Every structure is written in C-alpha cells, then in structure tokens.
C-alpha cells in the first residue's frame, strides 16, 4: 500500500497519514474550542515524513495560537484571531465582546487518490454576537509526497465571500497603529524549539524580512527530543499577485523567530483590505514540510521542480 490514508473522526478531525512511513502527516481539527480563543478549524499536529512535529498548540504565551490556521486579527472591529484585542494607544485589552469565530458548516469532499488527499470544507464567519458576516469555501490538498527527499506539500485555498450589507474591512495590529505586527490571514505557529531558527527568503535571510514582499518565505529550525532539523516553506500561488503589480491588494510577510517562530502571508500588513458586499477574496498558498535544514538554493530548486 503506497497511497495516503485519510480518516474522518466525525465531529472532531480529519487525519492524513503516510502508510509507507507510518507517519500521520496532519490532523485537521474542526471541533469548536474555547470562545476566548476565537474557535476555528486548524491543522495540528503537522509533521515531517520523519515524524517530527513542526507546529505548536496553545502555547503559554498565546493560547489561541493553534498550528496552521486561517485568521482575521482585525475584521470590521471584530477579532477572529483570539485572545486580547489591540487598541492603539492602550495596547492589548481583554475585550471578549470583540472575539468572534469561524464555524465548520460541512465537508464537500474527503478523498484520497494515491499520494494525494483532499479536504474540501464550507465554513461561516461570525462576530461575537453570532451574525453571519462571511462564508468560506476551503480546500486543503496533500500532495508531492517525496519519501526519498524527505518532503511533502499541502496547498491551502480559501475563498471568503462577504455576506454583510456593508464592506468587510480586513486589518491587522499594524493597520491599527502597532509597528511590525501585521499578522492576519494564513498563520503558522512553529514549535518552541524553532525559536531563533533561520528565516529564509529568495533574496536574503533574517527577521528583517518582516514586512517585505517575495514569492516565498521559509523558516528552518532544530528539533527538541530528536536529532536534526526541519524546514517549512510558504509560497504564493501565481494568481495571488503578492506584489500588487496587477492591481490586486498586495501581501507582505509577517515573520518572527523570536520570541516564537511564526509566519503569515498577511492580507493587510500595512493597509486595510476592503471586501465589498457579495464579493469574494480568494487566496492560494503552498506549504512545504521538509526534513533537514534547507538552504535558499534548495528551496528555490524544489519550487522550480514542483510548479503550480
């Protein structure tokens, strides 16, 4: 048996495993969790083909950080990120009336075909009061499982449609006045051991890549408990137009390697993104999970060899 294996624990999670290595590559958890943490589906654990975990879950510094998830830190005054809300001039405040949720509405597809698995889901987005603000269709595909190279990939596609009668305004703490805190959108929280890991981009490396634009960004870290490293790569699909050269709203990287490891290709780093009533925001990303400490040249070569 060489294909992937998908298992659905109804009401809880979907797991995708590689029977050849015996490793559960990911768990997609969709059961609701604590309201203060802005309940939303997420991926954790996310593992390399060697079985090493490359996500964190409810760390003591940010209990609402859960693996790999789609977030909206500032959404028309609501907080779908979780925890305290940033208010300019006052800092982060405990404002439970701002904390909303993203709710699982149903699966349209749960399939495995050889070395490809698909999780296709419908979700709804809500402020604290429970009104319907947005509908989302999400597709997560596991593919390109290369056991010799010790790497595999997932593609995450989300299409969010504004269901309000007024625009939805996507922002971030930076659009609200805090410097170097433009997090929103797809967000990865790395394991605690990846603190001080190497941040890599096409043209350079280091945490100074915060707020920059590029087609991909990666972080390489060393494991606790087991020997060796892993590298997690985030790449924009061509249609995302991350640079804004075709008139689309540009993306900028949120990235940290201290006090924790985290990456987000932010929709609203410097400026708010406004979504008109009935309009849909669609973004597609690739996440490569690799054993070993990849260099920039390794990442570039992998992405050339695995085009969109």
C-alpha positions as CSV (number, residue, x, y, z in Angstrom):
1,X,0.0,0.0,0.0
2,X,1.7,3.2,-1.2
3,X,-1.1,5.8,-1.2
4,X,-2.1,8.2,1.6
5,X,-4.7,7.2,4.1
6,X,-7.5,9.6,5.2
7,X,-9.5,9.0,8.4
8,X,-12.5,11.1,9.5
9,X,-13.4,11.1,13.2
10,X,-16.9,12.7,12.8
11,X,-17.4,15.9,14.8
12,X,-13.7,16.1,15.7
13,X,-11.0,15.9,13.0
14,X,-9.7,14.5,9.7
15,X,-6.2,12.9,9.7
16,X,-4.0,12.2,6.7
17,X,-1.3,9.6,7.1
18,X,1.5,8.0,5.0
19,X,1.3,4.2,5.4
20,X,4.8,3.8,4.0
21,X,6.5,5.7,6.8
22,X,3.7,5.1,9.3
23,X,3.5,8.9,10.0
24,X,0.3,10.9,10.5
25,X,1.2,14.0,8.4
26,X,-1.5,16.2,9.7
27,X,-4.7,16.4,11.7
28,X,-7.3,18.9,10.6
29,X,-9.3,19.7,13.7
30,X,-12.7,21.3,13.2
31,X,-14.5,20.8,16.6
32,X,-15.3,24.1,18.4
33,X,-12.9,25.1,21.2
34,X,-12.8,27.9,23.8
35,X,-14.7,31.0,22.9
36,X,-11.9,33.3,24.2
37,X,-9.6,31.7,21.7
38,X,-11.8,32.5,18.7
39,X,-12.8,29.0,17.7
40,X,-11.8,28.0,14.2
41,X,-10.6,24.8,12.4
42,X,-6.8,24.3,12.3
43,X,-4.1,21.9,11.5
44,X,-2.1,20.4,14.4
45,X,0.0,18.4,14.6
46,X,1.7,19.0,11.3
47,X,4.6,16.5,10.8
48,X,7.6,15.8,8.6
49,X,7.9,12.5,6.9
50,X,10.3,11.5,9.6
51,X,7.5,12.1,12.1
52,X,8.8,15.3,13.7
53,X,6.1,17.9,14.7
54,X,6.5,21.4,13.2
55,X,3.6,23.2,14.8
56,X,2.7,24.3,18.3
57,X,-0.7,24.2,20.1
58,X,-2.0,26.6,22.8
59,X,1.5,27.8,23.9
60,X,1.5,29.5,27.2
61,X,2.3,32.9,25.6
62,X,-0.6,32.8,23.2
63,X,-3.2,30.1,24.0
64,X,-5.1,31.0,20.7
65,X,-2.1,30.0,18.5
66,X,-3.0,26.6,17.1
67,X,-0.8,25.1,14.5
68,X,-1.7,26.3,11.0
69,X,-4.9,28.2,10.7
70,X,-6.7,31.0,8.8
71,X,-7.2,34.0,11.0
72,X,-8.6,37.5,10.8
73,X,-7.0,39.6,13.6
74,X,-8.9,42.8,12.8
75,X,-12.2,42.4,10.8
76,X,-14.5,45.4,10.9
77,X,-13.9,45.8,14.6
78,X,-14.1,42.1,15.4
79,X,-11.2,39.8,16.4
80,X,-11.3,36.4,14.8
81,X,-7.7,35.8,15.9
82,X,-8.4,35.2,19.5
83,X,-7.2,36.5,22.9
84,X,-6.8,40.2,23.7
85,X,-7.5,42.8,21.1
86,X,-5.1,45.5,20.1
87,X,-6.3,49.1,20.6
88,X,-4.0,51.9,19.6
89,X,-2.7,53.9,22.5
90,X,-3.9,51.3,25.0
91,X,-2.2,48.1,23.9
92,X,-3.8,44.7,24.1
93,X,-7.0,44.7,26.1
94,X,-9.3,41.9,27.2
95,X,-12.4,42.7,25.1
96,X,-14.4,39.4,24.9
97,X,-17.2,41.3,23.0
98,X,-14.8,41.6,20.0
99,X,-13.8,37.9,19.8
100,X,-15.7,36.0,17.1
101,X,-15.4,32.6,15.5
102,X,-15.2,30.6,12.3
103,X,-17.5,27.6,12.3
104,X,-17.4,24.3,10.3
105,X,-20.5,24.0,8.1
106,X,-19.8,20.8,6.3
107,X,-17.4,18.9,4.1
108,X,-17.9,18.7,0.3
109,X,-15.1,16.3,-0.3
110,X,-12.9,14.0,1.7
111,X,-10.9,11.8,-0.6
112,X,-7.6,10.0,-1.1
113,X,-6.3,9.1,-4.6
114,X,-2.8,7.6,-4.4
115,X,-0.4,10.2,-3.0
116,X,-3.0,13.0,-3.0
117,X,-5.6,13.7,-0.3
118,X,-8.3,16.4,-0.4
119,X,-10.2,18.1,2.4
120,X,-12.9,20.5,1.0
121,X,-14.9,22.3,3.6
122,X,-17.6,25.0,4.0
123,X,-17.3,27.5,6.9
124,X,-19.1,30.5,8.3
125,X,-17.5,33.6,9.9
126,X,-19.2,35.3,12.9
127,X,-18.6,38.2,15.2
128,X,-19.2,37.8,19.0
129,X,-23.0,38.3,18.5
130,X,-23.3,35.4,16.1
131,X,-24.4,37.2,12.9
132,X,-23.3,35.8,9.6
133,X,-20.5,38.0,8.3
134,X,-18.9,35.8,5.7
135,X,-19.0,32.3,4.1
136,X,-15.8,30.5,3.2
137,X,-15.0,27.6,0.9
138,X,-11.7,25.9,1.8
139,X,-9.7,23.3,0.1
140,X,-6.6,21.6,1.6
141,X,-4.7,19.2,-0.7
142,X,-1.8,17.0,0.4
143,X,0.5,16.1,-2.5
144,X,4.0,15.7,-3.8
145,X,5.0,13.2,-1.1
146,X,8.7,12.5,-1.8
147,X,10.0,10.0,0.7
148,X,13.5,10.0,-0.8
149,X,13.8,13.7,-0.4
150,X,12.0,13.7,2.9
151,X,9.5,16.4,1.8
152,X,5.8,16.7,1.1
153,X,3.5,19.6,0.4
154,X,0.0,20.9,1.1
155,X,-1.9,23.5,-0.9
156,X,-4.4,25.7,1.1
157,X,-7.1,27.6,-0.9
158,X,-9.6,29.8,0.8
159,X,-12.4,31.8,-0.9
160,X,-14.2,34.2,1.6
161,X,-17.4,35.9,0.5
162,X,-18.8,38.9,2.3
163,X,-22.4,38.1,3.4
164,X,-23.0,41.5,5.1
165,X,-24.8,44.5,3.6
166,X,-21.7,46.6,4.1
167,X,-18.0,46.2,3.3
168,X,-15.8,43.9,5.4
169,X,-12.5,45.6,6.4
170,X,-9.6,43.2,6.9
171,X,-6.8,44.8,9.0
172,X,-4.1,44.0,11.5
173,X,-2.5,45.5,14.6
174,X,-0.2,47.4,12.2
175,X,-3.1,49.0,10.3
176,X,-4.4,49.9,13.8
177,X,-1.1,51.6,14.7
178,X,1.3,49.0,16.1
179,X,4.6,48.6,14.2
180,X,5.8,45.2,12.9
181,X,2.6,43.4,13.8
182,X,0.8,43.0,10.5
183,X,-0.4,39.5,11.2
184,X,-3.7,38.2,9.6
185,X,-4.7,35.5,7.1
186,X,-3.0,32.1,7.0
187,X,-0.8,31.8,10.1
188,X,1.7,29.2,11.2
189,X,3.0,28.9,14.8
190,X,6.2,26.9,14.9
191,X,7.2,24.6,17.8
192,X,9.0,26.2,20.7
193,X,12.3,24.6,19.6
194,X,12.2,26.7,16.4
195,X,12.7,29.9,18.3
196,X,15.8,31.6,16.8
197,X,15.5,29.5,13.7
198,X,16.8,30.7,10.3
199,X,14.3,32.9,8.3
200,X,15.0,32.5,4.6
201,X,13.7,34.4,1.5
202,X,14.7,34.4,-2.2
203,X,17.0,37.4,-1.7
204,X,18.2,37.2,1.8
205,X,17.6,35.9,5.3
206,X,16.9,37.0,8.9
207,X,14.0,38.5,10.8
208,X,14.5,41.8,8.9
209,X,12.3,40.2,6.2
210,X,9.4,41.2,8.3
211,X,7.0,43.3,6.2
212,X,8.7,42.5,2.9
213,X,7.3,41.0,-0.3
214,X,8.5,37.9,-2.1
215,X,7.0,34.8,-3.7
216,X,8.1,32.6,-0.8
217,X,9.4,32.6,2.7
218,X,10.7,29.8,4.9
219,X,11.9,29.0,8.4
220,X,14.4,26.3,9.4
221,X,14.7,25.1,12.9
222,X,16.3,22.3,15.1
223,X,14.1,19.8,16.9
224,X,14.0,19.2,20.6
225,X,13.9,15.5,21.6
226,X,15.2,14.2,18.3
227,X,18.3,15.0,16.3
228,X,18.1,17.1,13.2
229,X,16.3,20.0,11.6
230,X,13.2,20.7,9.5
231,X,12.3,23.5,7.1
232,X,8.8,24.9,6.5
233,X,8.3,26.8,3.3
234,X,5.3,29.1,2.4
235,X,4.8,30.1,-1.2
236,X,2.2,32.3,-3.0
237,X,0.3,30.9,-5.9
238,X,0.8,33.0,-9.1
239,X,-2.7,34.4,-9.0
240,X,-2.2,35.8,-5.5
241,X,-0.2,38.7,-7.1
242,X,1.7,39.2,-3.9
243,X,3.4,42.3,-5.2
244,X,0.3,44.1,-6.3
245,X,1.7,44.6,-9.8
246,X,-1.6,43.7,-11.5
247,X,-3.7,45.9,-9.2
248,X,-4.6,43.3,-6.6
249,X,-4.2,44.1,-2.9
250,X,-0.5,43.2,-2.2
251,X,0.6,40.8,0.5
252,X,3.6,41.3,2.9
253,X,5.2,38.7,5.1
254,X,4.7,38.7,8.8
255,X,7.6,36.6,10.2
256,X,9.2,36.1,13.6
257,X,11.9,33.8,15.0
258,X,11.7,35.3,18.5
259,X,10.1,35.2,21.0
260,X,8.4,32.5,18.9
261,X,8.6,31.1,15.3
262,X,5.7,32.3,13.1
263,X,4.9,33.1,9.5
264,X,1.8,34.7,7.8
265,X,1.5,35.9,4.3
266,X,-0.6,38.8,5.5
267,X,-3.5,40.2,3.5
268,X,-3.4,43.5,5.4
269,X,0.0,44.2,6.7
270,X,0.3,48.0,6.1
271,X,-3.2,48.8,4.7
272,X,-6.7,47.5,5.2
273,X,-8.2,45.3,2.6
274,X,-11.9,46.1,1.9
275,X,-14.2,43.5,0.6
276,X,-17.5,44.8,-0.8
277,X,-20.8,43.1,-0.1
278,X,-21.2,39.9,-2.1
279,X,-17.5,40.0,-3.3
280,X,-15.1,37.1,-2.7
281,X,-11.5,37.2,-1.6
282,X,-9.6,34.1,-2.9
283,X,-6.0,33.2,-1.9
284,X,-4.0,30.0,-2.5
285,X,-0.8,29.0,-0.8
286,X,1.6,26.1,-0.8
287,X,3.2,24.9,2.4
288,X,6.2,22.5,2.0
289,X,7.2,20.4,5.0
290,X,10.8,19.1,4.7
291,X,13.2,17.1,6.9
292,X,16.6,18.8,7.2
293,X,18.0,22.4,7.2
294,X,17.3,23.5,3.6
295,X,19.3,26.4,2.1
296,X,17.8,29.1,-0.1
297,X,19.1,27.2,-3.2
298,X,17.4,24.0,-2.0
299,X,14.1,25.8,-1.6
300,X,14.3,27.6,-5.0
301,X,15.2,24.3,-6.7
302,X,12.3,22.5,-5.1
303,X,9.8,25.1,-6.1
304,X,11.2,25.1,-9.7
305,X,10.8,21.3,-9.8
306,X,7.2,21.5,-8.4
307,X,5.5,24.2,-10.4
308,X,1.9,25.3,-9.7
